[in-house]
Amino acid sequence: MAKTSSKDLGTQPIGKLLIKQAVPASIGILVMSLNILVDTIFVGNWIGSTAIAAINVVLPVSFFIAALGMAIGVGGSSIISRALGADNKSKALKVFGNQVTLTFLFTISFAVSGLYFVDTLIPAFGGKGNIFDPAKTYYEIILYGVPVLGFVMMGNTVIRAEGSPKFAMYAMLIPSVGNLVFDYIFINLMDFGMAGAAWASTGSYIVSFLFILWYFLSKNSELKINLSHFKLEKTIISEIGSLGFVTLARQAVVSVTFLLVNNALYDFGGETSVTAYAIVGRLSMFALFPIYGITQGFIPIAGYNFGADQYDRVKDVIFTAIKYATVMAAIVFISLMIFPEVITKWFTTDVAVVNVTPTNMRWAFAAVPILALQLIGAAYFQAVGKALPALILTLTRQAIFFIPLMYIMPLYFGELGIWMSFPISDVLSTIVTAFFLRREIRLKLNTTTA
């Protein structure tokens, strides 16, 4: 199976290269998102609408722990892309070895802690009333597979960083398809209920882990590490940490946001409102899959060319990625504004949920057309190793703007104020990102290239 050499990131035409990187990433995210959607549909129809809310309650905890793997992966992959661009393969190998060690140490530690505090965490994240028991069942089983999930998230970003987007796509397709197959077996055929849904997810990631392990052990990967590379080095840990913290902070904020919104909506509308938010949240990754795919395809290209001092190519990929992603975002926006009722009925026939979700969905996605600039802009700073602006731009959308707004807006608009906070925070964070990105292009990327 042919793979893209890392050197192609610095030589092929930007438009062609971005498509080559973004299409597999988009397909992978699409299938993973479809998996999430279909999984929710299966759970809603085969177990009940309360089960949807229960899974949504668990997501913040599992997301945060799995995000450790993603953070280590993204932070290290930025270094690997720039090291390969600078023809420093020995550093790339050391970084990858340290990533593997850090991933297992952190994910195992946090999984154990998460299991120990299960009865405290579930209610804190909105798992109250009838939601508690199914949420606890799902949560405990999911955490058993968190170390495996951490390696999958870390390994996937490294595969993309060394110029193998198709293999990265396969690594995302495997758990998606596997989860649907296991869902049908464990929930529908074997009637395991919430436990079946949890084991379906965990089992599918074990299969993906085995595929990624095979990739790195086979001739497909350039990164052939040995035992000496697993030894942690302070300078590498620091560099991975400074960049990985951006991703971890973003995922941590996502988890905190789920916690706060679940609790706020429960106070306003009970289980119905929490279920509506679960549907909107599950739909988000599916709806935005082409934008996220372009963003993921953009990162290794920007990082490699920045490391090679090819600033004209860096500017080119920034503008091309924003253009492509904006077009995709506009198409997504139109679809969501026209068909929210139809989409809601995919998930549940619960009349109360069907009545409230479409309006909330329109508010949540109202600013999607401008979101491309915010995502690409924040991703640029992470790709080129500028941790502080990357962190600031990562936090603007939810931590700096959304969370305060979700407390202020309900004072004037009630529950609707929470949903109105989504587009307002998107607009404000995009304005801030545009300022930082424009300044960076003017001061850094307009200099003479090597």
Protein Blocks (a to p, Z undefined) as FASTA:
>chain_A
ZZddfklmmmpcfklmmmmmmmmmmmmmmmmmmmmmmmmmmmmmmnomklmmmmmmmmmm
mmmmmmmmmmmmmmmmmmmmmmmmnopaklmmmmmmmmmmmmmmmmmmmmmmmmmmmmmm
mmmnopahjllmmmmmmmmmmmmmmmmmmmmmmmmmmmmmnopaklmmmmmmmmmmmmmm
mmmmmmmmnonmjmlmmmmmmmmmmmmmmmmmmmmmmmkbmblcdfklmpccfklmmmmm
mmmmmmmmmmmmmmmmmmmmmmmmmmmnommlmmmmmmmmmmmmmmmmmmmmmmmmmmmm
mmmmmmnopaklmmmmmmmmmmmmmmmmmmmmmmmmmmmmmmmmmmpccfklmmmmmmmm
mmmmmmmmmmmmmmmmmmmmmmnopaklmmmmmmmmmmmmmmmmmmmmmmmnommlmmmm
mmmmmmmmmmmmmmmmmmmmmmmmmpccZZ
